[in-house]
Amino acid sequence: MSRPNQGSGEVGGGETGDVLRAVLVDDHPVVRAGLRAMLGEDPGIRVVAEAADGKESVDVVARLVSEGAPPDLVLMDLQMGEGMDGVAATRMLRQQCPSLPVLILTTYDTEADILAAVDAGASGYMLKDAAPGEIHRAVHDAAEGRTALAPVVAARLMGRVRDESTSLSTREVELLELLATGQSNQQIARRLFISVATVKTHLVHIYQKLGVDNRTAAVREASSKGILRA
């Protein structure tokens, strides 16, 4: 077997057959090395390539597909420095390879992150502090077309179903994220391609659902509830 390289790109050789071919995407080389070693403990998983950001992951997958050796799954981090983030990369991969599962593997468990990933087409959402066996099972589940969710993620999604009347919609969460960056109603309207009046309507609903009456309180309450990153 060939030795894995020290940067991003293709790694490893190994047995084929029923072994799942995975692409690992994370901007930290040390983290990638640790994840690759952990995944390597499962003989049914082989990391065949790595990428340091979302754009590189799209390029790597395209190359593997062109070489006739498409991966079975992509493990995708969410936040990757200045490069393309995991949500944008997931959306692009799903557009280019609709049958390719993308499993999010991140440290973030907020509703905003979860909903954005699901909306982009992610097949599952796991946290990096999960036990190795749980991540191994999630990889196999996602590759075989089953949804793979960390318990806290599943609980958040189930909570939205149970409390639909008070849960923020995906668009409301998206608007709230922009609100947290200090953008004005006009700026939010331009970003979301909606009218200022629609922004104001969404804000009214957000305030009602969160039990607040202003922008600052809305962001603070959303952070405390795990909707936005604190």
Stockholm file with secondary structure:
# STOCKHOLM 1.0

chainA/1-230         MSRPNQGSGEVGGGETGDVLRAVLVDDHPVVRAGLRAMLGEDPGIRVVAEAADGKESVDVVARLVSEGAPPDLVLMDLQMGEGMDGVAATRMLRQQCPSLPVLILTTYDTEADILAAVDAGASGYMLKDAAPGEIHRAVHDAAEGRTALAPVVAARLMGRVRDESTSLSTREVELLELLATGQSNQQIARRLFISVATVKTHLVHIYQKLGVDNRTAAVREASSKGILRA
#=GR chainA/1-230 SS CCCCCSSSEECCCCCCTTCEEEEEECSCHHHHHHHHHHHTTSTTEEEEEEESSHHHHHHHHHHHHHTTCCCSEEEECSCCTTSCCHHHHHHHHHHHCTTCCEEEEESCCCHHHHHHHHHHTCSEEEETTSCHHHHHHHHHHHHTTCCEECHHHHHHHHHHHHTTTTSCCHHHHHHHHHHHTTCCHHHHHHHHTCCHHHHHHHHHHHHHHHTCSSHHHHHHHHHHTTSSCC
#=GC SS_cons         CCCCCSSSEECCCCCCTTCEEEEEECSCHHHHHHHHHHHTTSTTEEEEEEESSHHHHHHHHHHHHHTTCCCSEEEECSCCTTSCCHHHHHHHHHHHCTTCCEEEEESCCCHHHHHHHHHHTCSEEEETTSCHHHHHHHHHHHHTTCCEECHHHHHHHHHHHHTTTTSCCHHHHHHHHHHHTTCCHHHHHHHHTCCHHHHHHHHHHHHHHHTCSSHHHHHHHHHHTTSSCC
//
